[in-house]
Amino acid sequence: MIFYAAAPANTYDLVAQEATAIGASDIIVTGGGVDFRGTLETAYKFCLHSRVASRLLMSLASDDKLYDADLFYEASMKIPWEKSVEPTKTFPVTVTTYSCPWLKNTTFGAMRLKDAIVDRIRGYYDGERPSVEFDNPDITFHVHFERDEVKWYLDISGRSLHQRGYRRGGSRVTLKENLAAAVLMRSEWYKEQGLLLDPFCGSGTIPIEAALIATDTAPGLLNPQRFAFLKLNFHNPTLWEEVLEEAYVMHEAGIKREIKILAWDIDKGSIDYAQRNARNARVIDFIEFTQKDFTTVEEEDIPEGAHYVVTDPPYGVRSESSKRLYITMGEKFNTLFPEWYVSLLCGEQSLLSFVDMKPERTNTFYNGPIEAQLAHYRVFSKAERQAMMEKALQKRAERLAQPLSEGAQMVYNRLKKNLGRLGPKMEKEGVSSFRLYDADMPEYSAAIDFYEGKYVHLQEYAPPKSVDEEDAQRRFQEIVDATERATEVELEHIFIKQRQKGSEQYEKLDSTEKFYIMRENGLMFLVNFSDYLDTG
């Protein structure tokens, strides 16, 4: 048997690992999911144990030379549908498509396949035919169109596998269960499965999925009567009971482990809802729910030792409250969580820049239509921070001890001259930010703005095409070297851009939305060094 496991984007490798774990063979990652070979037992185990896949289909046929609807109908008529569906059964057809030149409407594709199935069954059963039913069908067929290739499938799993059944009612749900499981499987927690904290638990999906993982509870055990294969004519009840029994044995061993999962949320309604969900999932005993505002936690609120945070904090595009929350999160993590591993899922990537931590790695997920970034951090201890600071200072000292090149020395001399001439004048007039250099030397064509003696905004004028690229890069680096020496501003506070000809140079370059406050003559100005060519 050949199976296809559909899955969310960027999780296919995790699904391939799940297929390997249950004994599948010939595993191939394809567009939208994973193909593999296996037996009926393999299919049972996959449906029962997969935490990430959304659907399991069994391949019926394929054809890569179908150029129009008539050829599709004729090919569909050749498939022995009578082996799967009888006149007394009900069925629907589901469709997916990608770059099919002749199929403009998925409903039309579904109707043509429905016609072929009905016509084939009517001919086999002397005019009797099955009925179409969408709400509670006996069997579901799926067809996928991709360019001139068509693949026909039988739905094995039924309703999307992410619907575990423990979330009932409520409007607080945003994170799908299988996405929460994938987030956990990408985190450092998954390797050791130690103490886990979700400080923004919402409906409790992350801590509940973590508890299911930690206790070796197959997601399908929460509702083992939900699968489509139970209605198929080749279903083997005895084999299914054996697969279930094996899963129950694993679960019984798993719940004896020492498991500690903490779930916090500022909203009591969310905590109550999350507790109901955990009770439905039968993992309430492994999760400690607490109404707590993460922005006000103190050292005594944090478990001793180094552990794990995996969370999906609230976010809002261009929301000032969201920015403040992420700034506060960074402060809390940096001061109260030394040596912890932190994984943050965020649907607005620019907000992650306010956390003020550099991620070790990131993953991209899609929660419905929303692209979300999963950023993984390790919080450094005070000793580690001190050691890194000393190492950085040593490297800077070594770099600054090196003699400047002849070109860089020329730029340095000009910058020092300008500073000596402009500095006192600007200070006398109450000006804190000013242009220090503007292509004073044609061969070193750049604009250098000096902000409060702490920041530099350096814009290189794009060199003409006649200038050798290597020479242009060398000269630009000389400008940077000279600027660092002359202004004594650290490299990370020198913001570098390149001016191009045309209006395109004024388009948005980044989306950090990080502003610095500059004070001048009793006024305050917000300056953004990163997002646009200009800073205002």
MOZIPE-V907037 format. One record per pair of residues at least 12 apart in sequence whose C-alpha atoms are under 10 Angstrom apart, sorted by the first residue. I is the first residue (numbers start at 1). J is the second residue. If there is no record, write none. Layout:
i: {I/I}
j: {J/J}
This chain:
i: {1/1/1/1/1/1/1/1/1/1/2/2/2/2/2/2/2/2/2/2/2/2/2/2/2/2/3/3/3/3/3/3/3/3/3/3/3/3/3/3/3/3/3/3/3/4/4/4/4/4/4/4/4/4/4/4/4/4/4/4/4/4/4/4/5/5/5/5/5/5/5/5/5/5/5/5/5/5/5/5/5/5/5/5/5/6/6/6/6/6/6/6/6/6/6/6/6/6/6/7/7/7/7/7/7/7/7/7/7/7/7/7/8/8/8/8/8/8/8/8/8/8/8/8/9/9/9/9/9/9/9/9/10/10/10/10/10/10/10/11/11/11/11/11/11/11/11/11/11/11/11/11/11/11/12/12/12/12/12/12/12/12/12/13/13/13/13/14/14/14/14/14/14/14/14/15/15/15/15/15/15/15/15/15/15/15/15/16/16/16/16/16/16/16/17/18/18/18/18/18/18/18/19/19/19/19/19/19/19/19/19/19/19/19/20/20/21/21/21/21/22/22/22/22/22/22/22/22/22/23/23/23/23/23/23/23/23/23/24/24/24/24/24/24/24/24/24/25/25/25/25/26/33/33/33/33/34/34/35/35/35/35/36/37/37/40/40/40/40/40/40/40/40/41/41/41/41/41/42/43/43/43/43/43/43/44/44/44/44/44/44/44/44/44/44/44/44/44/44/45/45/45/45/45/45/45/46/46/46/47/47/47/47/47/47/47/47/47/47/47/48/48/48/48/48/48/48/48/48/48/48/48/48/48/49/49/49/49/49/49/49/49/50/50/50/50/50/50/50/51/51/51/51/51/51/51/51/51/51/51/51/51/51/51/51/52/52/52/52/52/52/52/52/52/52/52/52/53/53/53/53/53/53/54/54/54/54/54/54/54/54/54/54/55/55/55/55/55/55/55/55/56/56/56/56/56/56/56/56/56/56/57/57/57/57/57/57/57/57/57/57/58/58/58/58/58/58/58/58/59/59/59/59/59/59/59/60/60/60/60/60/60/60/60/60/60/61/61/61/61/61/61/61/61/61/61/61/62/62/62/62/62/62/62/62/62/62/63/63/63/63/63/63/63/63/64/64/64/64/64/64/64/65/65/65/65/66/66/66/66/66/66/66/67/67/67/67/67/67/67/67/68/68/68/68/68/69/69/69/69/69/69/70/72/72/72/72/72/72/72/72/73/73/73/73/73/73/73/73/74/74/74/75/75/75/76/76/76/76/76/76/76/76/76/76/77/77/77/77/77/77/77/77/78/78/78/79/79/79/79/80/80/80/80/81/81/81/81/81/81/81/82/82/82/82/82/82/82/82/83/83/83/84/84/84/84/84/84/84/85/85/85/85/85/85/85/85/85/85/86/86/86/86/86/86/86/86/86/87/87/87/87/87/87/87/87/87/87/88/88/88/88/88/89/89/89/89/89/89/89/89/89/90/90/90/90/90/90/90/90/90/90/90/91/91/91/91/91/91/91/91/91/91/91/91/91/91/92/92/92/92/92/92/92/92/92/92/92/92/92/92/92/92/93/93/93/93/93/93/93/93/93/93/93/93/93/93/93/93/93/93/93/94/94/94/94/94/94/94/94/94/94/94/94/94/94/94/95/95/95/95/95/95/95/95/95/95/95/96/96/96/96/96/96/96/97/97/97/97/97/97/97/98/98/98/98/98/99/99/99/99/100/100/100/100/100/100/100/101/101/101/101/102/102/102/103/103/103/103/106/106/106/109/109/109/110/110/110/113/113/113/113/114/114/114/117/117/117/118/118/118/136/137/137/137/138/138/138/138/138/138/138/139/139/139/139/139/139/139/139/139/139/140/140/140/140/140/140/140/140/140/141/141/141/141/142/142/154/154/154/155/155/155/155/156/156/156/156/156/156/157/157/157/157/157/158/158/158/158/158/159/159/159/160/160/161/161/161/161/161/161/162/162/162/162/162/162/162/162/163/163/163/163/163/163/164/164/164/164/164/164/164/164/164/164/164/164/164/165/165/165/165/165/165/165/165/165/166/166/166/166/166/166/166/166/166/166/166/166/167/167/167/167/167/167/167/167/167/167/167/168/168/168/168/169/169/170/170/170/171/171/172/172/172/172/172/172/172/173/173/173/173/173/173/173/174/174/174/174/174/174/175/175/175/175/175/175/175/175/176/176/176/176/177/177/177/177/177/177/178/178/178/178/179/179/179/179/179/179/179/180/180/180/180/180/180/180/180/180/180/180/180/181/181/181/181/181/181/181/181/182/182/182/183/183/183/183/183/183/183/183/183/183/183/183/183/184/184/184/184/184/184/184/184/184/185/185/186/186/186/186/186/187/187/187/187/187/187/187/187/187/187/187/187/187/188/188/188/188/188/188/188/188/188/188/188/189/189/189/189/189/189/189/189/190/190/190/190/192/192/192/193/193/193/193/193/193/193/193/193/194/194/194/194/194/194/194/194/195/195/195/195/195/195/195/195/195/195/195/196/196/196/196/196/196/196/196/196/196/196/196/196/196/196/197/197/197/197/197/197/197/197/197/197/197/197/197/197/197/198/198/198/198/198/198/198/198/198/198/198/198/198/198/198/199/199/199/199/199/199/199/199/199/199/199/199/199/199/199/199/199/200/200/200/200/200/200/200/200/200/200/200/200/200/200/200/200/201/201/201/201/201/201/201/201/201/201/201/201/201/201/201/201/201/202/202/202/202/202/202/202/202/202/202/202/202/202/202/202/202/203/203/203/203/203/203/203/203/203/203/203/203/204/204/204/204/204/204/204/204/204/204/204/204/204/204/205/205/205/205/205/206/206/206/206/207/207/207/207/207/207/207/207/207/207/207/207/207/207/207/208/208/208/208/208/208/208/208/208/208/208/208/208/209/209/209/210/210/210/210/210/210/211/211/211/211/211/211/211/211/211/211/211/211/211/212/212/212/212/212/212/212/212/213/213/214/214/214/214/214/214/214/214/214/215/215/215/215/215/215/215/215/215/215/215/215/216/216/216/216/216/216/216/216/216/216/217/217/217/217/217/217/217/217/217/217/217/217/218/218/218/218/218/219/220/220/221/221/221/221/221/222/222/222/223/224/224/255/255/255/257/258/259/259/259/260/260/260/260/261/261/261/261/261/261/261/262/262/262/262/262/262/262/263/263/263/263/263/263/263/263/264/264/264/264/264/264/264/265/265/265/265/265/265/265/266/266/266/266/266/266/267/267/267/267/268/268/268/269/270/271/271/271/271/272/272/272/274/275/275/275/275/294/294/294/294/295/295/295/295/295/295/295/295/296/296/297/297/298/298/298/299/299/299/299/300/301/302/302/303/303/304/305/305/305/305/306/306/306/306/306/306/307/307/307/307/307/307/308/308/308/308/308/308/308/309/309/309/309/309/309/309/309/309/310/310/310/310/310/310/310/310/311/311/311/311/311/311/312/312/312/312/312/312/312/313/313/313/313/313/313/313/314/314/314/314/314/315/315/315/315/315/315/316/316/316/316/317/317/317/317/317/318/318/318/318/319/322/322/322/323/323/323/323/323/323/323/323/324/324/324/325/325/325/326/326/326/326/326/326/327/327/327/327/327/327/328/328/328/329/329/329/330/330/330/330/330/330/330/331/331/331/331/332/333/333/333/333/333/333/333/334/334/334/334/334/334/334/334/335/335/335/335/336/336/337/337/337/337/338/338/338/338/338/338/338/339/339/339/339/339/339/339/340/340/340/340/340/341/341/341/341/341/342/342/342/342/342/342/343/343/343/343/343/343/343/343/343/344/344/344/344/344/344/344/344/345/345/345/345/345/345/345/345/345/346/346/346/346/346/346/346/346/347/347/347/347/347/347/347/347/347/348/348/348/348/348/349/349/349/349/349/349/349/350/350/350/350/350/350/351/351/351/351/352/352/352/352/353/353/353/353/354/354/354/357/357/357/357/357/357/358/358/358/358/358/359/359/359/359/359/359/360/360/360/360/361/361/361/361/362/362/362/362/363/363/396/396/399/400/400/400/404/404/404/404/405/405/405/406/407/407/407/407/407/407/407/407/408/408/408/408/408/408/408/408/408/408/408/408/409/409/409/409/409/409/410/410/410/410/410/411/411/411/411/411/411/411/411/411/411/411/411/412/412/412/412/412/412/412/412/412/412/413/413/414/414/414/414/414/414/415/415/415/415/415/415/415/415/415/415/416/416/416/416/416/416/417/417/418/418/418/419/419/419/419/419/421/422/422/422/423/423/429/429/430/430/430/430/431/431/431/431/431/432/432/432/432/432/432/432/432/433/433/433/433/433/433/433/433/433/433/433/434/434/434/434/434/434/434/435/435/435/435/435/435/435/435/436/436/436/436/436/436/437/437/437/437/438/438/438/438/439/439/443/443/443/443/444/444/444/444/444/444/444/444/445/445/445/445/445/445/445/445/445/446/446/446/446/446/446/446/446/446/446/446/447/447/447/447/447/447/448/448/448/448/448/448/448/449/449/450/450/450/450/451/451/451/452/452/452/453/453/453/454/454/454/454/454/454/455/455/455/455/455/455/455/455/455/455/455/456/456/456/456/456/456/456/456/456/456/456/456/457/457/457/457/457/457/457/457/457/457/458/458/458/458/458/458/458/458/458/459/459/459/459/459/459/459/460/460/460/460/460/460/460/461/461/461/461/461/461/462/462/462/462/462/463/463/463/463/480/480/480/493/494/495/495/496/496/496/497/497/497/497/497/497/498/499/499/500/505/505/505/506/506/506/506/507/507/507/508/508/508/508/508/509/509/509/509/510/510/510/510/510/511/511/511/512/512/512/512/513/513/513/513/513/513/514/514/514/514/514/514/515/515/515/515/515/515/515/516/516/516}
j: {36/37/38/39/40/42/43/58/59/60/24/25/26/27/35/36/37/38/39/43/57/58/59/60/61/153/24/27/34/35/36/37/38/39/42/43/56/57/58/59/60/153/154/155/156/27/28/29/30/32/33/34/35/36/37/55/56/57/58/59/153/154/155/156/19/29/30/32/33/34/35/36/43/46/47/50/52/53/54/55/56/57/58/156/157/30/31/32/33/34/35/52/53/54/55/56/57/160/161/31/32/33/34/52/53/54/55/56/161/162/178/179/32/33/52/53/54/178/179/182/365/366/367/368/31/32/33/179/364/365/366/367/32/33/182/363/364/365/366/32/33/34/52/53/178/179/182/183/185/186/363/364/365/366/28/29/30/31/32/33/34/52/53/28/29/33/34/34/50/51/52/53/182/185/186/27/29/33/34/35/46/50/51/52/53/54/182/28/29/33/34/35/36/53/50/45/46/49/50/51/52/53/34/35/36/37/38/42/43/45/46/49/50/53/36/46/45/46/49/50/38/41/42/43/44/45/46/49/50/36/37/38/39/41/42/43/45/46/36/37/38/39/41/42/43/45/46/37/38/39/42/38/53/54/55/56/53/56/56/57/58/59/58/58/59/58/156/229/234/235/236/239/240/236/239/240/242/243/243/56/57/58/156/157/229/56/156/157/220/227/229/230/235/236/239/240/241/243/244/218/220/240/243/244/246/247/157/218/220/156/157/158/161/218/219/220/224/227/228/229/157/161/217/218/219/220/221/222/223/224/227/243/244/247/161/216/217/218/219/220/221/247/161/162/178/181/218/219/220/161/162/164/177/178/179/180/181/182/185/209/212/213/218/219/220/161/162/176/177/178/179/180/181/182/183/185/219/160/161/162/178/179/182/157/158/159/160/161/162/163/177/178/179/155/156/157/158/159/160/161/162/153/154/155/156/157/158/159/160/161/228/140/141/142/152/153/154/155/156/157/158/141/142/152/153/154/155/156/157/142/143/151/152/153/154/155/79/80/81/141/142/143/151/152/153/154/75/76/78/79/80/143/150/151/152/153/154/75/76/79/143/144/149/150/151/152/153/75/76/145/148/149/150/151/152/145/146/147/148/149/150/151/147/148/149/150/100/102/145/147/148/149/150/100/101/102/103/147/148/149/150/100/101/102/103/148/102/103/108/109/112/113/112/109/112/113/116/145/148/149/150/109/111/112/113/114/115/116/117/112/113/116/113/116/150/112/113/114/115/116/117/120/150/151/152/113/115/116/117/118/119/120/121/116/117/120/116/117/120/152/117/120/121/124/116/117/118/120/121/124/141/117/118/120/121/122/123/124/125/121/233/234/139/140/141/154/232/233/234/117/118/121/129/130/138/139/140/232/233/121/122/124/125/128/129/130/131/233/118/121/122/124/125/127/128/129/130/131/128/129/130/131/138/129/130/131/132/133/137/138/139/231/129/130/131/132/133/134/136/137/138/139/140/114/117/130/131/132/133/134/135/136/137/138/139/140/141/110/111/113/114/131/132/133/134/135/136/137/138/139/140/141/142/107/109/110/111/112/113/114/117/132/133/134/139/140/141/142/143/153/154/155/106/107/109/110/111/113/114/134/140/141/142/143/144/153/155/107/108/109/110/113/141/142/143/144/145/152/109/110/142/143/144/145/146/109/143/144/145/146/147/150/144/145/146/147/149/145/146/147/148/144/145/146/147/148/149/150/145/146/147/148/145/147/148/145/146/147/148/143/144/145/143/144/145/141/142/143/141/142/143/152/131/132/141/129/130/141/130/131/132/228/158/228/231/158/228/229/230/231/232/233/154/155/156/158/228/229/230/231/232/233/153/154/155/156/157/158/228/229/232/153/154/155/156/154/155/228/229/232/227/228/229/232/227/228/229/230/231/232/226/227/228/229/230/226/227/228/229/230/226/227/228/178/227/177/178/219/220/226/227/176/177/178/179/180/181/219/220/176/177/178/219/220/223/176/177/178/209/219/220/221/222/223/224/226/280/281/177/219/220/222/223/226/277/280/281/205/208/222/223/274/276/277/278/279/280/281/282/203/204/205/273/274/276/277/278/279/280/281/273/276/277/280/273/277/203/270/273/203/273/202/203/204/269/270/273/274/202/203/204/205/270/273/274/202/203/205/312/367/368/202/203/204/205/206/312/367/368/205/206/367/368/204/205/206/208/209/219/205/206/209/219/205/206/209/365/366/367/368/204/205/206/207/208/209/210/310/311/312/345/367/205/206/207/208/209/210/212/213/206/209/365/206/209/210/310/311/312/343/344/345/363/364/365/374/206/207/209/210/213/309/310/311/343/210/213/343/362/363/374/376/308/309/310/341/342/343/344/362/363/374/375/376/377/307/308/309/310/340/341/342/343/376/377/378/210/307/308/309/310/341/342/343/210/213/214/308/214/307/308/210/211/213/214/259/260/261/307/308/214/258/259/260/261/306/307/308/258/259/260/261/262/303/305/306/307/308/309/210/211/259/260/261/262/263/287/307/308/309/310/311/341/342/260/261/262/263/264/287/288/302/303/307/308/309/310/311/342/261/262/263/264/265/289/308/309/310/311/312/313/342/343/344/262/263/264/265/266/289/290/291/292/293/294/295/309/310/311/312/313/263/264/265/266/267/270/271/291/292/293/294/310/311/312/313/314/262/263/264/265/266/267/270/271/274/289/290/291/310/311/312/313/314/263/264/265/266/267/268/269/270/271/272/273/274/311/312/313/314/263/265/269/270/271/272/273/274/275/276/277/278/263/264/265/270/271/272/273/274/275/276/277/278/287/289/274/277/278/311/312/263/310/311/312/260/261/262/263/264/274/278/283/284/286/287/288/289/310/311/261/263/274/275/277/278/279/281/282/283/284/286/287/278/281/283/259/261/283/286/287/310/254/255/259/260/261/278/281/282/283/284/285/286/287/251/254/255/278/281/282/283/286/251/254/251/254/255/257/258/259/260/261/286/250/251/252/253/254/255/256/257/258/259/283/286/247/248/249/250/251/252/253/254/255/257/247/248/249/250/251/252/253/254/255/281/282/283/244/247/248/250/251/281/244/247/244/247/248/251/281/280/281/282/281/240/244/283/285/286/286/286/285/286/287/285/286/287/288/285/286/287/288/289/308/309/286/287/288/289/290/303/309/275/287/288/289/290/291/292/311/288/289/290/291/292/293/294/289/290/291/292/293/294/313/290/291/292/293/294/295/290/291/292/293/290/291/292/291/291/289/290/291/292/289/290/291/289/287/288/289/290/325/328/329/332/324/325/326/327/328/329/331/332/328/332/332/336/332/335/336/332/335/336/337/336/336/336/337/336/337/337/337/338/339/340/337/338/339/340/341/379/337/338/339/340/341/342/337/339/340/341/342/343/378/333/337/340/341/342/343/344/376/377/341/342/343/344/345/374/375/376/342/343/344/345/346/374/343/344/345/346/347/372/374/325/326/329/344/345/346/347/326/345/346/347/348/345/346/347/348/349/351/346/347/348/351/347/348/349/350/351/348/350/351/513/351/348/351/354/350/351/352/353/354/355/513/514/351/354/355/351/354/355/351/352/353/354/355/356/351/352/353/354/355/356/354/355/356/354/355/356/352/353/354/355/356/357/379/354/355/356/357/355/355/356/357/377/378/379/380/355/356/357/378/379/380/381/382/379/380/381/382/379/381/378/379/380/381/378/379/380/381/382/383/384/377/378/379/380/381/382/384/377/378/379/380/381/376/377/378/379/380/359/375/376/377/378/379/359/361/362/373/374/375/376/377/378/359/362/372/373/374/375/376/377/362/363/364/365/372/373/374/375/376/364/365/370/371/372/373/374/375/364/365/366/367/370/371/372/373/374/370/371/372/373/511/371/372/373/374/375/511/512/373/510/511/512/513/514/511/512/513/514/373/374/375/512/511/512/513/514/512/513/514/375/376/377/378/379/380/375/376/377/378/379/374/375/376/377/378/379/375/376/377/378/374/375/376/377/374/375/376/377/375/376/490/491/481/481/484/485/478/481/482/485/478/481/482/478/443/444/474/475/477/478/479/482/444/474/475/476/477/478/479/480/481/482/483/485/478/479/481/482/485/486/441/444/478/479/482/437/440/441/444/475/478/479/480/481/482/483/486/478/479/480/481/482/483/484/485/486/487/482/486/436/437/440/441/482/486/436/437/440/448/479/482/483/485/486/487/436/482/483/485/486/487/436/486/435/436/437/436/437/450/486/487/436/434/435/436/436/453/520/521/519/520/521/522/451/452/519/520/521/450/451/452/453/518/519/520/521/449/450/451/452/453/454/455/456/518/519/520/448/449/450/451/452/453/456/447/448/449/450/451/456/457/458/448/449/450/451/456/487/449/450/458/483/458/459/460/461/460/461/463/472/475/476/460/461/463/472/475/476/478/479/459/460/461/462/463/472/475/476/479/458/459/460/461/462/463/476/479/497/498/499/459/460/461/497/498/499/460/479/480/483/494/495/496/494/495/483/487/489/494/518/519/527/518/519/520/487/488/489/487/488/489/490/493/494/487/488/489/490/491/492/493/494/495/516/529/483/484/487/489/490/491/492/493/494/495/496/529/493/494/495/496/497/529/530/533/534/535/479/480/483/494/495/496/497/498/529/495/496/497/498/499/533/534/476/479/496/497/498/499/500/476/497/498/499/500/501/497/498/499/500/501/476/498/499/500/494/495/496/529/529/529/530/529/530/533/509/529/530/532/533/534/533/533/534/533/532/533/534/531/532/533/534/531/532/533/530/531/532/533/534/530/531/532/533/529/530/531/532/533/530/531/532/528/529/530/531/527/528/529/530/531/532/526/527/528/529/530/531/527/528/529/530/531/535/536/528/529/535}
